Amino acid sequence: MENNNIAVVPMHAEHLDEIAHLEQICFSTPWSRRTLAEELDNACAAFLTAIDTETGAVVGYAGLHVIIDEGYITNIAVFPEHRRKGVAGKLLQVFLDFAEGNGLAFLTLEVRESNAPAIVLYGSRGFRSVGRRKGYYRHPTEDAILMTKEFFDESETIKS
């Protein structure tokens, strides 16, 4: 059931406490508030916050690093009580639209192999599995699945 009361906005300093708390809930090796704050000044980063427009509360966030024409999604996280309501999909869609609109060659990310809901979401948006990082995650140790969505005209060919 999608929540239509969600706005996706750029991450700002006033969101950092809630996002740092979300990191603690969602990830076994969470980013610190300081690390998140540093991203506010990173010219190569775009971090988004999903806000409940009725309460003003942060319900999720996502981060992207762009290097030349390559996009690396760092994190997508949603508070447990807001999951399966379309929040992660809205955050991801902003990055997909950005990638297409700015001529990125691809977006890529890592996801825990056991995170079936995320793998399904990414697959539904055109990401495909392109590899595996053995033992990438800790607590518990688990492989990361590399998933990538390429943005190029199918008629383009690589010249050798």
CYANA upper distance limits for C-alpha pairs under 8 A (distance plus 0.5 A):
  1 MET  CA     84 ARG  CA      7.43
  1 MET  CA     85 LYS  CA      5.52
  1 MET  CA     86 GLY  CA      7.82
  2 GLU  CA     84 ARG  CA      8.04
  2 GLU  CA     85 LYS  CA      4.70
  2 GLU  CA     86 GLY  CA      5.45
  2 GLU  CA     87 VAL  CA      8.19
  3 ASN  CA     85 LYS  CA      6.02
  3 ASN  CA     86 GLY  CA      7.07
  3 ASN  CA     87 VAL  CA      7.94
  5 ASN  CA     52 ASP  CA      6.22
  5 ASN  CA     53 THR  CA      5.83
  5 ASN  CA     54 GLU  CA      7.19
  6 ILE  CA     50 ALA  CA      6.70
  6 ILE  CA     51 ILE  CA      5.97
  6 ILE  CA     52 ASP  CA      5.28
  6 ILE  CA     53 THR  CA      6.24
  6 ILE  CA     87 VAL  CA      7.79
  7 ALA  CA     50 ALA  CA      6.12
  7 ALA  CA     51 ILE  CA      5.72
  7 ALA  CA     52 ASP  CA      7.05
  7 ALA  CA     53 THR  CA      6.82
  8 VAL  CA     48 LEU  CA      6.98
  8 VAL  CA     49 THR  CA      6.13
  8 VAL  CA     50 ALA  CA      5.03
  8 VAL  CA     51 ILE  CA      6.82
  8 VAL  CA     90 LYS  CA      7.93
  8 VAL  CA     91 LEU  CA      7.23
  9 VAL  CA     48 LEU  CA      6.12
  9 VAL  CA     49 THR  CA      5.84
  9 VAL  CA     50 ALA  CA      6.97
  9 VAL  CA     51 ILE  CA      7.97
 10 PRO  CA     46 ALA  CA      8.01
 10 PRO  CA     47 PHE  CA      6.53
 10 PRO  CA     48 LEU  CA      4.98
 10 PRO  CA     49 THR  CA      6.36
 11 MET  CA     15 HIS  CA      6.92
 11 MET  CA     16 LEU  CA      8.41
 11 MET  CA     40 LEU  CA      7.91
 11 MET  CA     47 PHE  CA      5.90
 11 MET  CA     48 LEU  CA      5.35
 11 MET  CA     49 THR  CA      5.61
 11 MET  CA     61 TYR  CA      8.41
 12 HIS  CA     16 LEU  CA      7.57
 12 HIS  CA     40 LEU  CA      7.61
 13 ALA  CA     37 ALA  CA      7.40
 13 ALA  CA     40 LEU  CA      8.18
 15 HIS  CA     19 ILE  CA      6.64
 15 HIS  CA     49 THR  CA      8.09
 15 HIS  CA     58 VAL  CA      7.49
 16 LEU  CA     20 ALA  CA      6.38
 16 LEU  CA     33 ARG  CA      6.75
 16 LEU  CA     36 LEU  CA      7.45
 16 LEU  CA     37 ALA  CA      7.39
 17 ASP  CA     21 HIS  CA      6.74
 17 ASP  CA     33 ARG  CA      7.32
 18 GLU  CA     22 LEU  CA      6.67
 18 GLU  CA     58 VAL  CA      6.93
 19 ILE  CA     23 GLU  CA      6.67
 19 ILE  CA     33 ARG  CA      8.28
 19 ILE  CA     58 VAL  CA      7.82
 19 ILE  CA     60 GLY  CA      7.96
 19 ILE  CA     61 TYR  CA      7.53
 20 ALA  CA     24 GLN  CA      6.97
 20 ALA  CA     30 PRO  CA      8.42
 20 ALA  CA     31 TRP  CA      7.55
 20 ALA  CA     32 SER  CA      6.68
 20 ALA  CA     33 ARG  CA      5.61
 20 ALA  CA     36 LEU  CA      7.99
 21 HIS  CA     25 ILE  CA      7.00
 22 LEU  CA     26 CYS  CA      6.61
 22 LEU  CA     60 GLY  CA      8.10
 22 LEU  CA     77 ALA  CA      7.65
 22 LEU  CA     78 VAL  CA      7.79
 22 LEU  CA     79 PHE  CA      6.78
 23 GLU  CA     27 PHE  CA      6.17
 23 GLU  CA     30 PRO  CA      5.52
 23 GLU  CA     31 TRP  CA      6.79
 23 GLU  CA     32 SER  CA      8.37
 23 GLU  CA     77 ALA  CA      7.88
 24 GLN  CA     28 SER  CA      7.88
 24 GLN  CA     29 THR  CA      8.44
 24 GLN  CA     30 PRO  CA      6.03
 24 GLN  CA     31 TRP  CA      8.46
 25 ILE  CA     79 PHE  CA      8.25
 26 CYS  CA     30 PRO  CA      8.13
 26 CYS  CA     77 ALA  CA      7.17
 26 CYS  CA     78 VAL  CA      8.35
 26 CYS  CA     79 PHE  CA      8.26
 28 SER  CA    138 ARG  CA      7.40
 28 SER  CA    139 HIS  CA      6.37
 28 SER  CA    140 PRO  CA      8.49
 29 THR  CA    138 ARG  CA      8.01
 31 TRP  CA     35 THR  CA      6.58
 31 TRP  CA     36 LEU  CA      7.17
 32 SER  CA     36 LEU  CA      6.79
 33 ARG  CA     37 ALA  CA      6.57
 34 ARG  CA     38 GLU  CA      6.73
 35 THR  CA     39 GLU  CA      7.20
 36 LEU  CA     40 LEU  CA      7.69
 37 ALA  CA     41 ASP  CA      8.13
 38 GLU  CA     42 ASN  CA      7.12
 39 GLU  CA     45 ALA  CA      6.82
 39 GLU  CA     46 ALA  CA      8.44
 39 GLU  CA     47 PHE  CA      7.99
 40 LEU  CA     45 ALA  CA      8.19
 40 LEU  CA     47 PHE  CA      8.19
 44 CYS  CA     65 HIS  CA      6.01
 44 CYS  CA     66 VAL  CA      5.78
 44 CYS  CA     67 ILE  CA      7.13
 45 ALA  CA     63 GLY  CA      7.66
 45 ALA  CA     64 LEU  CA      6.09
 45 ALA  CA     65 HIS  CA      4.94
 45 ALA  CA     66 VAL  CA      6.80
 46 ALA  CA     63 GLY  CA      6.37
 46 ALA  CA     64 LEU  CA      5.62
 46 ALA  CA     65 HIS  CA      6.91
 47 PHE  CA     61 TYR  CA      7.78
 47 PHE  CA     62 ALA  CA      6.18
 47 PHE  CA     63 GLY  CA      4.74
 47 PHE  CA     64 LEU  CA      6.62
 48 LEU  CA     61 TYR  CA      5.93
 48 LEU  CA     62 ALA  CA      5.73
 48 LEU  CA     63 GLY  CA      6.81
 48 LEU  CA     91 LEU  CA      7.61
 49 THR  CA     58 VAL  CA      7.22
 49 THR  CA     59 VAL  CA      8.25
 49 THR  CA     60 GLY  CA      6.47
 49 THR  CA     61 TYR  CA      4.82
 49 THR  CA     62 ALA  CA      7.15
 49 THR  CA     91 LEU  CA      8.41
 50 ALA  CA     58 VAL  CA      6.37
 50 ALA  CA     59 VAL  CA      6.07
 50 ALA  CA     60 GLY  CA      5.43
 50 ALA  CA     61 TYR  CA      6.14
 50 ALA  CA     87 VAL  CA      7.54
 50 ALA  CA     91 LEU  CA      7.61
 51 ILE  CA     56 GLY  CA      6.35
 51 ILE  CA     57 ALA  CA      6.08
 51 ILE  CA     58 VAL  CA      5.12
 51 ILE  CA     59 VAL  CA      6.17
 51 ILE  CA     60 GLY  CA      7.74
 52 ASP  CA     56 GLY  CA      5.69
 52 ASP  CA     57 ALA  CA      5.90
 52 ASP  CA     58 VAL  CA      6.94
 52 ASP  CA     59 VAL  CA      6.96
 53 THR  CA     57 ALA  CA      8.22
 59 VAL  CA     78 VAL  CA      6.31
 59 VAL  CA     79 PHE  CA      6.10
 59 VAL  CA     82 HIS  CA      6.96
 59 VAL  CA     87 VAL  CA      8.28
 60 GLY  CA     76 ILE  CA      7.97
 60 GLY  CA     77 ALA  CA      5.89
 60 GLY  CA     78 VAL  CA      4.52
 60 GLY  CA     79 PHE  CA      6.55
 60 GLY  CA     87 VAL  CA      7.46
 60 GLY  CA     88 ALA  CA      7.84
 61 TYR  CA     75 ASN  CA      8.24
 61 TYR  CA     76 ILE  CA      6.34
 61 TYR  CA     77 ALA  CA      6.04
 61 TYR  CA     78 VAL  CA      7.11
 61 TYR  CA     91 LEU  CA      7.65
 62 ALA  CA     73 ILE  CA      8.15
 62 ALA  CA     74 THR  CA      7.84
 62 ALA  CA     75 ASN  CA      5.75
 62 ALA  CA     76 ILE  CA      4.74
 62 ALA  CA     77 ALA  CA      6.91
 62 ALA  CA     91 LEU  CA      6.89
 62 ALA  CA     92 LEU  CA      8.19
 63 GLY  CA     73 ILE  CA      6.30
 63 GLY  CA     74 THR  CA      5.72
 63 GLY  CA     75 ASN  CA      5.82
 63 GLY  CA     76 ILE  CA      7.20
 64 LEU  CA     71 GLY  CA      7.07
 64 LEU  CA     72 TYR  CA      6.05
 64 LEU  CA     73 ILE  CA      4.89
 64 LEU  CA     74 THR  CA      6.10
 64 LEU  CA     75 ASN  CA      8.10
 64 LEU  CA     95 PHE  CA      8.09
 65 HIS  CA     71 GLY  CA      6.27
 65 HIS  CA     72 TYR  CA      5.61
 65 HIS  CA     73 ILE  CA      6.92
 65 HIS  CA     74 THR  CA      7.57
 66 VAL  CA     70 GLU  CA      6.08
 66 VAL  CA     71 GLY  CA      5.05
 66 VAL  CA     72 TYR  CA      6.82
 67 ILE  CA     71 GLY  CA      7.06
 69 ASP  CA    103 GLY  CA      7.33
 69 ASP  CA    104 LEU  CA      4.90
 69 ASP  CA    105 ALA  CA      6.05
 69 ASP  CA    106 PHE  CA      7.99
 70 GLU  CA    104 LEU  CA      6.11
 70 GLU  CA    105 ALA  CA      6.25
 70 GLU  CA    106 PHE  CA      6.08
 70 GLU  CA    107 LEU  CA      6.91
 71 GLY  CA     99 ALA  CA      7.84
 71 GLY  CA    104 LEU  CA      7.32
 71 GLY  CA    105 ALA  CA      8.38
 71 GLY  CA    106 PHE  CA      6.53
 71 GLY  CA    107 LEU  CA      4.98
 71 GLY  CA    108 THR  CA      6.81
 72 TYR  CA    107 LEU  CA      6.19
 72 TYR  CA    108 THR  CA      5.57
 72 TYR  CA    109 LEU  CA      6.40
 73 ILE  CA    107 LEU  CA      7.39
 73 ILE  CA    108 THR  CA      6.61
 73 ILE  CA    109 LEU  CA      5.65
 74 THR  CA    109 LEU  CA      7.19
 76 ILE  CA     88 ALA  CA      7.17
 76 ILE  CA     91 LEU  CA      8.20
 76 ILE  CA     92 LEU  CA      8.40
 77 ALA  CA     88 ALA  CA      7.63
 78 VAL  CA     82 HIS  CA      6.93
 78 VAL  CA     83 ARG  CA      6.57
 78 VAL  CA     87 VAL  CA      7.56
 78 VAL  CA     88 ALA  CA      7.17
 79 PHE  CA     83 ARG  CA      7.05
 82 HIS  CA     87 VAL  CA      7.76
 83 ARG  CA     87 VAL  CA      7.41
 83 ARG  CA     88 ALA  CA      8.26
 86 GLY  CA     90 LYS  CA      6.70
 87 VAL  CA     91 LEU  CA      6.92
 88 ALA  CA     92 LEU  CA      6.55
 89 GLY  CA     93 GLN  CA      6.47
 89 GLY  CA    121 LEU  CA      7.60
 90 LYS  CA     94 VAL  CA      7.01
 91 LEU  CA     95 PHE  CA      7.36
 92 LEU  CA     96 LEU  CA      6.79
 93 GLN  CA     97 ASP  CA      6.54
 94 VAL  CA     98 PHE  CA      6.57
 95 PHE  CA     99 ALA  CA      6.53
 96 LEU  CA    100 GLU  CA      6.78
 96 LEU  CA    107 LEU  CA      8.29
 97 ASP  CA    101 GLY  CA      6.44
 98 PHE  CA    102 ASN  CA      6.42
 99 ALA  CA    103 GLY  CA      6.53
 99 ALA  CA    104 LEU  CA      5.44
 99 ALA  CA    105 ALA  CA      8.30
 99 ALA  CA    106 PHE  CA      7.81
 99 ALA  CA    107 LEU  CA      7.74
 99 ALA  CA    151 PHE  CA      8.24
100 GLU  CA    104 LEU  CA      6.78
100 GLU  CA    151 PHE  CA      7.18
103 GLY  CA    151 PHE  CA      8.09
104 LEU  CA    151 PHE  CA      7.09
105 ALA  CA    150 GLU  CA      6.37
105 ALA  CA    151 PHE  CA      5.60
105 ALA  CA    152 PHE  CA      6.96
106 PHE  CA    148 THR  CA      7.21
106 PHE  CA    149 LYS  CA      5.97
106 PHE  CA    150 GLU  CA      4.64
106 PHE  CA    151 PHE  CA      5.88
107 LEU  CA    148 THR  CA      6.15
107 LEU  CA    149 LYS  CA      5.85
107 LEU  CA    150 GLU  CA      7.05
108 THR  CA    146 LEU  CA      7.65
108 THR  CA    147 MET  CA      6.15
108 THR  CA    148 THR  CA      4.72
108 THR  CA    149 LYS  CA      6.93
109 LEU  CA    146 LEU  CA      6.36
109 LEU  CA    147 MET  CA      6.03
109 LEU  CA    148 THR  CA      7.08
110 GLU  CA    144 ALA  CA      6.11
110 GLU  CA    145 ILE  CA      6.02
110 GLU  CA    146 LEU  CA      5.18
110 GLU  CA    147 MET  CA      6.78
111 VAL  CA    115 ASN  CA      7.32
111 VAL  CA    118 ALA  CA      7.87
111 VAL  CA    119 ILE  CA      7.66
111 VAL  CA    144 ALA  CA      5.75
111 VAL  CA    145 ILE  CA      5.80
111 VAL  CA    146 LEU  CA      7.19
111 VAL  CA    147 MET  CA      8.17
112 ARG  CA    137 TYR  CA      7.72
112 ARG  CA    142 GLU  CA      7.21
112 ARG  CA    143 ASP  CA      6.74
112 ARG  CA    144 ALA  CA      5.23
112 ARG  CA    145 ILE  CA      6.74
113 GLU  CA    142 GLU  CA      7.52
113 GLU  CA    143 ASP  CA      6.41
113 GLU  CA    144 ALA  CA      6.11
113 GLU  CA    145 ILE  CA      6.18
115 ASN  CA    119 ILE  CA      6.82
116 ALA  CA    120 VAL  CA      6.57
117 PRO  CA    121 LEU  CA      6.71
118 ALA  CA    122 TYR  CA      6.63
119 ILE  CA    123 GLY  CA      6.51
120 VAL  CA    124 SER  CA      6.56
121 LEU  CA    125 ARG  CA      7.05
122 TYR  CA    126 GLY  CA      7.11
122 TYR  CA    127 PHE  CA      5.78
122 TYR  CA    128 ARG  CA      8.23
122 TYR  CA    147 MET  CA      8.25
123 GLY  CA    127 PHE  CA      5.33
123 GLY  CA    128 ARG  CA      6.51
126 GLY  CA    149 LYS  CA      6.34
127 PHE  CA    147 MET  CA      6.17
127 PHE  CA    148 THR  CA      5.43
127 PHE  CA    149 LYS  CA      4.84
127 PHE  CA    150 GLU  CA      8.37
128 ARG  CA    147 MET  CA      5.62
128 ARG  CA    148 THR  CA      6.00
128 ARG  CA    149 LYS  CA      6.94
129 SER  CA    145 ILE  CA      7.07
129 SER  CA    146 LEU  CA      6.20
129 SER  CA    147 MET  CA      4.90
129 SER  CA    148 THR  CA      7.12
130 VAL  CA    145 ILE  CA      8.20
130 VAL  CA    146 LEU  CA      6.08
130 VAL  CA    147 MET  CA      6.12
130 VAL  CA    148 THR  CA      7.12
131 GLY  CA    145 ILE  CA      6.57
131 GLY  CA    146 LEU  CA      5.50
131 GLY  CA    147 MET  CA      7.78
132 ARG  CA    143 ASP  CA      7.09
132 ARG  CA    144 ALA  CA      6.05
132 ARG  CA    145 ILE  CA      5.12
132 ARG  CA    146 LEU  CA      6.02
133 ARG  CA    143 ASP  CA      6.05
133 ARG  CA    144 ALA  CA      5.51
133 ARG  CA    145 ILE  CA      7.04
133 ARG  CA    146 LEU  CA      7.78
134 LYS  CA    142 GLU  CA      7.67
134 LYS  CA    143 ASP  CA      5.11
134 LYS  CA    144 ALA  CA      7.14
135 GLY  CA    141 THR  CA      6.08
135 GLY  CA    142 GLU  CA      5.42
135 GLY  CA    143 ASP  CA      5.10
135 GLY  CA    144 ALA  CA      7.73
136 TYR  CA    141 THR  CA      7.63
136 TYR  CA    142 GLU  CA      6.72
136 TYR  CA    143 ASP  CA      5.80
136 TYR  CA    144 ALA  CA      6.17
137 TYR  CA    141 THR  CA      5.69
137 TYR  CA    142 GLU  CA      5.57
137 TYR  CA    143 ASP  CA      6.77
137 TYR  CA    144 ALA  CA      7.26
138 ARG  CA    142 GLU  CA      7.00
152 PHE  CA    156 GLU  CA      7.70
